[in-house]
Amino acid sequence: MSKSPKEYDIVIIGGGPGGISAGIYTARARRDSLLVERGVVGGQILNTEWVENYPGFPEGVSGFDLTQSMHQQATKFGLETLIAEVTGVRIATKDKTVKTTQGDFTARAIIVASGSERQKLGVPGEVEYTGKGVSYCATCDGAFFRDKAVAVVGGGNAAITEALELVKFASQITVIHRRDELRATKILQEKAFAEPKIKVLWDSVVEEILGETFVNKVRVRNVKSKKESVIDVAGVFISIGFKPNTGFLKDILALDDTGAIIANEKMETSVPGVYAVGDIRSNSIRQVISAAGDGATAAVNAEKYISG
Ligand SMILES: Cc1cc2nc3c(=O)[nH]c(=O)nc-3n(C[C@H](O)[C@H](O)[C@H](O)COP(=O)(O)OP(=O)(O)OC[C@H]3O[C@@H](n4cnc5c(N)ncnc54)[C@H](O)[C@@H]3O)c2cc1C
């Protein structure tokens, strides 16, 4: 159903932890606030069953329960939520327009919290075993692989950082890389090569992730010799890049070379009155807690901007 255009003080794009946290602050500050989410409110963390590193939950909490409680809290303070896709943003001298599949909304400030998507390998077993051995985040899930053999797919800084993070937990880490040299910085390479638990499988690509209830093997092909092999692993960490959800911004904000939005410590972007928070922000550590913190910072600064 289409909604007639309405003016808001603040429109928040994206209903993950960053956007919802911003909404708690803007709504509680009595600012007329709208959160626009294209899918299910909660964001990426809905893809994980158990979050063990968000403060206040010594036994852990499900991604669903955590974000639904956050959203209830924001709604209690008056945050409005619209399920629609943001298709564009127009910046005029003062007021800004957020175009959505359910109509246009004007805002005095915009908080972009649209997150990023992890690049997928696109091999059989990847979707089936996500959360059952397939992970895209060692900081999030590394502790579940204590004393187990795991694979890391990728050869850039992110992949090698993931492998080094996993040294604390896993018994052995096989880095599967499609080329014969890593793209990661020399310093990271040196650390990885000095670590006895890490070995690199060069010139190799994952063909299939196998398992029963959980992952137990990965089938790999050498791109030069074409020979296939099967490695026993309990986990596969896929680290082949991120795709920031910035398509709807089209040349409006300054982005870094990965496509993430550049923002300063106040979460201000290159356009006054537009803020970026969470995984969409350049150099984000891509965690729920950092997204929530960014959201609070942006909300407080957006409030000052509007009052300005
Ligand atoms: C499998 C998995 C496990 C994880 N485990 C942990 C963990 O244990 N601990 C931890 O701290 N972090 C974990 N993370 C990372 C965490 O989920 C993210 O850092 C966090 O969700 C980022 O929040 P965000 O609000 O910035 O973005 P997101 O959660 O990505 O939310 C962005 C939202 O914006 C919406 N959106 C995008 N484009 C548009 C548009 N054009 N219009 C409207 N809406 C749009 C998306 O649908 C999405 O709901 C995990 C991530 C994954 C994928």
The ligand as an SDF file (V2000), in Angstrom:
LIG
                    3D

 53 58  0  0  0  0  0  0  0  0999 V2000
   26.3930  -15.0470    9.5870 C   0  0  0  0  0  0  0  0  0  0  0  0
   26.7820  -13.8160   10.3370 C   0  0  0  0  0  0  0  0  0  0  0  0
   27.1240  -13.9190   11.6730 C   0  0  0  0  0  0  0  0  0  0  0  0
   27.4760  -12.7770   12.3790 C   0  0  0  0  0  0  0  0  0  0  0  0
   27.7750  -12.9140   13.7190 N   0  0  0  0  0  0  0  0  0  0  0  0
   28.0530  -11.8240   14.4500 C   0  0  0  0  0  0  0  0  0  0  0  0
   28.3220  -11.9190   15.8510 C   0  0  0  0  0  0  0  0  0  0  0  0
   28.3120  -13.0130   16.4300 O   0  0  0  0  0  0  0  0  0  0  0  0
   28.5750  -10.7690   16.5300 N   0  0  0  0  0  0  0  0  0  0  0  0
   28.5850   -9.5410   15.9160 C   0  0  0  0  0  0  0  0  0  0  0  0
   28.7850   -8.5400   16.6070 O   0  0  0  0  0  0  0  0  0  0  0  0
   28.3650   -9.4260   14.5940 N   0  0  0  0  0  0  0  0  0  0  0  0
   28.1080  -10.5220   13.8500 C   0  0  0  0  0  0  0  0  0  0  0  0
   27.8800  -10.4040   12.4900 N   0  0  0  0  0  0  0  0  0  0  0  0
   28.0310   -9.0740   11.8730 C   0  0  0  0  0  0  0  0  0  0  0  0
   26.7610   -8.2240   12.1310 C   0  0  0  0  0  0  0  0  0  0  0  0
   25.6280   -8.9250   11.6880 O   0  0  0  0  0  0  0  0  0  0  0  0
   26.8880   -6.9060   11.3930 C   0  0  0  0  0  0  0  0  0  0  0  0
   28.0880   -6.2480   11.7430 O   0  0  0  0  0  0  0  0  0  0  0  0
   25.7190   -5.9900   11.7520 C   0  0  0  0  0  0  0  0  0  0  0  0
   24.4950   -6.5970   11.4670 O   0  0  0  0  0  0  0  0  0  0  0  0
   25.8300   -4.6690   10.9880 C   0  0  0  0  0  0  0  0  0  0  0  0
   24.7140   -3.8970   11.2640 O   0  0  0  0  0  0  0  0  0  0  0  0
   24.2430   -2.7480   10.2650 P   0  0  0  0  0  0  0  0  0  0  0  0
   23.0300   -2.1630   10.8900 O   0  0  0  0  0  0  0  0  0  0  0  0
   25.3800   -1.8820    9.9420 O   0  0  0  0  0  0  0  0  0  0  0  0
   23.8950   -3.4740    8.8920 O   0  0  0  0  0  0  0  0  0  0  0  0
   22.9790   -4.7420    8.5380 P   0  0  0  0  0  0  0  0  0  0  0  0
   22.7800   -5.6320    9.6850 O   0  0  0  0  0  0  0  0  0  0  0  0
   23.5560   -5.2690    7.2850 O   0  0  0  0  0  0  0  0  0  0  0  0
   21.5740   -4.0660    8.2100 O   0  0  0  0  0  0  0  0  0  0  0  0
   21.3880   -3.3010    7.0600 C   0  0  0  0  0  0  0  0  0  0  0  0
   19.9350   -3.3490    6.6740 C   0  0  0  0  0  0  0  0  0  0  0  0
   19.7010   -2.4290    5.6250 O   0  0  0  0  0  0  0  0  0  0  0  0
   18.7680   -2.9740    4.7400 C   0  0  0  0  0  0  0  0  0  0  0  0
   18.9100   -2.3250    3.4350 N   0  0  0  0  0  0  0  0  0  0  0  0
   19.9630   -2.3970    2.5780 C   0  0  0  0  0  0  0  0  0  0  0  0
   19.7280   -1.6580    1.4810 N   0  0  0  0  0  0  0  0  0  0  0  0
   18.4960   -1.1140    1.6450 C   0  0  0  0  0  0  0  0  0  0  0  0
   17.6800   -0.2740    0.8410 C   0  0  0  0  0  0  0  0  0  0  0  0
   18.0830    0.1620   -0.3560 N   0  0  0  0  0  0  0  0  0  0  0  0
   16.4680    0.0830    1.3140 N   0  0  0  0  0  0  0  0  0  0  0  0
   16.0420   -0.3320    2.5330 C   0  0  0  0  0  0  0  0  0  0  0  0
   16.7610   -1.1530    3.3380 N   0  0  0  0  0  0  0  0  0  0  0  0
   17.9760   -1.5310    2.9020 C   0  0  0  0  0  0  0  0  0  0  0  0
   19.1150   -4.4610    4.7030 C   0  0  0  0  0  0  0  0  0  0  0  0
   17.9930   -5.2400    4.2840 O   0  0  0  0  0  0  0  0  0  0  0  0
   19.4950   -4.7250    6.1610 C   0  0  0  0  0  0  0  0  0  0  0  0
   18.4020   -5.1880    6.9240 O   0  0  0  0  0  0  0  0  0  0  0  0
   27.5160  -11.5130   11.7530 C   0  0  0  0  0  0  0  0  0  0  0  0
   27.1780  -11.4050   10.4030 C   0  0  0  0  0  0  0  0  0  0  0  0
   26.8140  -12.5410    9.6930 C   0  0  0  0  0  0  0  0  0  0  0  0
   26.4300  -12.4000    8.2450 C   0  0  0  0  0  0  0  0  0  0  0  0
  1  2  1  0
  2  3  1  0
  2 52  2  0
  3  4  2  0
  4  5  1  0
  4 50  1  0
  5  6  2  0
  6  7  1  0
  6 13  1  0
  7  8  2  0
  7  9  1  0
  9 10  1  0
 10 11  2  0
 10 12  1  0
 12 13  2  0
 13 14  1  0
 14 15  1  0
 14 50  1  0
 15 16  1  0
 16 17  1  0
 16 18  1  0
 18 19  1  0
 18 20  1  0
 20 21  1  0
 20 22  1  0
 22 23  1  0
 23 24  1  0
 24 25  2  0
 24 26  1  0
 24 27  1  0
 27 28  1  0
 28 29  2  0
 28 30  1  0
 28 31  1  0
 31 32  1  0
 32 33  1  0
 33 34  1  0
 33 48  1  0
 34 35  1  0
 35 36  1  0
 35 46  1  0
 36 37  1  0
 36 45  1  0
 37 38  2  0
 38 39  1  0
 39 40  1  0
 39 45  2  0
 40 41  1  0
 40 42  2  0
 42 43  1  0
 43 44  2  0
 44 45  1  0
 46 47  1  0
 46 48  1  0
 48 49  1  0
 50 51  2  0
 51 52  1  0
 52 53  1  0
M  END
$$$$
